[in-house]
Amino acid sequence: MNKYEILEITPDELPKCSSFWNINDTRLIERKVFAYKIDDEYVGGCALFVRYEKCGHFSHFDVRSDLRGNGIGSRILEFAIQYFKDIGMEKMRLHVLKDNKSAIRLYKKYAFEYVEDITPEKIVMIKIL
Ligand SMILES: CC(C)(COP(=O)(O)OP(=O)(O)OC[C@H]1O[C@@H](n2cnc3c(N)ncnc32)[C@H](O)[C@@H]1OP(=O)(O)O)[C@@H](O)C(=O)NCCC(=O)NCCS
């Protein structure tokens, strides 16, 4: 795997992330956004915010479709876990579609647990940090 960096992205850099994000999603501007950069290209990322006291929220987790299954998502998730630990969060929370089996498998590998249904299609998962 080539050398990579995970960098914070400013709103004006979002167009460079259009291969994996809908860059018109306004939540990307409201949250702290990180992208995975390899060979001068942004190929994946996530958005983070403090949801309530001591609980970080993880969203917009995406890797460019042709690069999935190479460990990039796992590195982004590990980065986010460490980021929230470093700023003193005690929990990390996310939403995932019930039928997104591969993402749920990945979250379980990192000790996220089912908490509740948030809609008929979507669940909340939480990891204690
Ligand atoms: C979820 C996602 C970010 C994971 O990124 P990734 O770079 O594929 O993650 P990794 O390479 O670290 O793989 C993680 C696991 O998922 C599996 N996987 C997930 N999607 C895969 C795909 N399309 N191709 C191959 N493997 C895939 C891997 O085999 C691996 O499982 P393992 O650890 O048991 O071997 C990525 O699949 C993605 O962008 N999916 C579409 C968007 C999405 O569903 N986001 C999550 C919303 S909650």
The ligand as a Tripos MOL2 file, in Angstrom:
@<TRIPOS>MOLECULE
LIG
   48    50     1     0     0
SMALL
NO_CHARGES

@<TRIPOS>ATOM
      1 C1        -17.8510    0.7010    4.5900 C.3       1 LIG1
      2 C2        -16.5940    1.1570    3.8310 C.3       1 LIG1
      3 C3        -16.3150    2.6200    4.1580 C.3       1 LIG1
      4 C4        -15.4300    0.2820    4.2780 C.3       1 LIG1
      5 O1        -14.2770    0.7170    3.5910 O.3       1 LIG1
      6 P1        -13.2110   -0.3230    3.0340 P.3       1 LIG1
      7 O2        -12.0310    0.4530    2.5710 O.co2     1 LIG1
      8 O3        -13.8490   -1.2560    2.0860 O.co2     1 LIG1
      9 O4        -12.8550   -1.0910    4.3940 O.3       1 LIG1
     10 P2        -11.7590   -2.2140    4.5860 P.3       1 LIG1
     11 O5        -10.9900   -2.4670    3.3310 O.co2     1 LIG1
     12 O6        -11.0350   -1.8460    5.8120 O.co2     1 LIG1
     13 O7        -12.6620   -3.4940    4.7700 O.3       1 LIG1
     14 C5        -13.4570   -3.6440    5.8710 C.3       1 LIG1
     15 C6        -14.2350   -4.9210    5.7530 C.3       1 LIG1
     16 O8        -15.3350   -4.7900    4.8610 O.3       1 LIG1
     17 C7        -15.2310   -5.7070    3.7700 C.3       1 LIG1
     18 N1        -15.7270   -4.9570    2.6120 N.ar      1 LIG1
     19 C8        -16.6340   -3.9930    2.6940 C.ar      1 LIG1
     20 N2        -16.9760   -3.5330    1.4780 N.ar      1 LIG1
     21 C9        -16.2500   -4.1910    0.5940 C.ar      1 LIG1
     22 C10       -16.1580   -4.1580   -0.8230 C.ar      1 LIG1
     23 N3        -16.9270   -3.3750   -1.5680 N.pl3     1 LIG1
     24 N4        -15.2480   -4.9420   -1.4030 N.ar      1 LIG1
     25 C11       -14.5120   -5.7590   -0.6470 C.ar      1 LIG1
     26 N5        -14.5920   -5.8400    0.6910 N.ar      1 LIG1
     27 C12       -15.4520   -5.0760    1.3180 C.ar      1 LIG1
     28 C13       -13.7920   -6.1180    3.7670 C.3       1 LIG1
     29 O9        -13.6340   -7.4270    3.2680 O.3       1 LIG1
     30 C14       -13.4250   -6.0700    5.2320 C.3       1 LIG1
     31 O10       -13.8560   -7.1870    5.9130 O.3       1 LIG1
     32 P3        -12.8230   -8.0420    6.7510 P.3       1 LIG1
     33 O11       -12.1090   -7.0690    7.6540 O.co2     1 LIG1
     34 O12       -13.7000   -8.9840    7.4590 O.co2     1 LIG1
     35 O13       -11.9220   -8.6340    5.7240 O.co2     1 LIG1
     36 C15       -16.7530    0.9990    2.2940 C.3       1 LIG1
     37 O14       -17.1360   -0.3250    2.0140 O.3       1 LIG1
     38 C16       -17.7610    1.9530    1.6770 C.2       1 LIG1
     39 O15       -17.4250    3.0830    1.3090 O.2       1 LIG1
     40 N6        -19.0020    1.5260    1.5420 N.am      1 LIG1
     41 C17       -20.0610    2.3630    0.9750 C.3       1 LIG1
     42 C18       -20.4750    3.4360    1.9360 C.3       1 LIG1
     43 C19       -20.9020    2.8780    3.2530 C.2       1 LIG1
     44 O16       -21.6080    1.8710    3.3070 O.2       1 LIG1
     45 N7        -20.5100    3.5450    4.3400 N.am      1 LIG1
     46 C20       -20.8830    3.1890    5.6840 C.3       1 LIG1
     47 C21       -22.1190    3.9410    6.0330 C.3       1 LIG1
     48 S1        -22.6120    3.6490    7.7010 S.3       1 LIG1
@<TRIPOS>BOND
     1     1     2 1
     2     2     3 1
     3     2     4 1
     4     2    36 1
     5     4     5 1
     6     5     6 1
     7     6     7 2
     8     6     8 1
     9     6     9 1
    10     9    10 1
    11    10    11 2
    12    10    12 1
    13    10    13 1
    14    13    14 1
    15    14    15 1
    16    15    16 1
    17    15    30 1
    18    16    17 1
    19    17    18 1
    20    17    28 1
    21    18    19 ar
    22    18    27 ar
    23    19    20 ar
    24    20    21 ar
    25    21    22 ar
    26    21    27 ar
    27    22    23 1
    28    22    24 ar
    29    24    25 ar
    30    25    26 ar
    31    26    27 ar
    32    28    29 1
    33    28    30 1
    34    30    31 1
    35    31    32 1
    36    32    33 2
    37    32    34 1
    38    32    35 1
    39    36    37 1
    40    36    38 1
    41    38    39 2
    42    38    40 1
    43    40    41 1
    44    41    42 1
    45    42    43 1
    46    43    44 2
    47    43    45 1
    48    45    46 1
    49    46    47 1
    50    47    48 1
@<TRIPOS>SUBSTRUCTURE
     1 LIG1         1 GROUP 0 **** ****
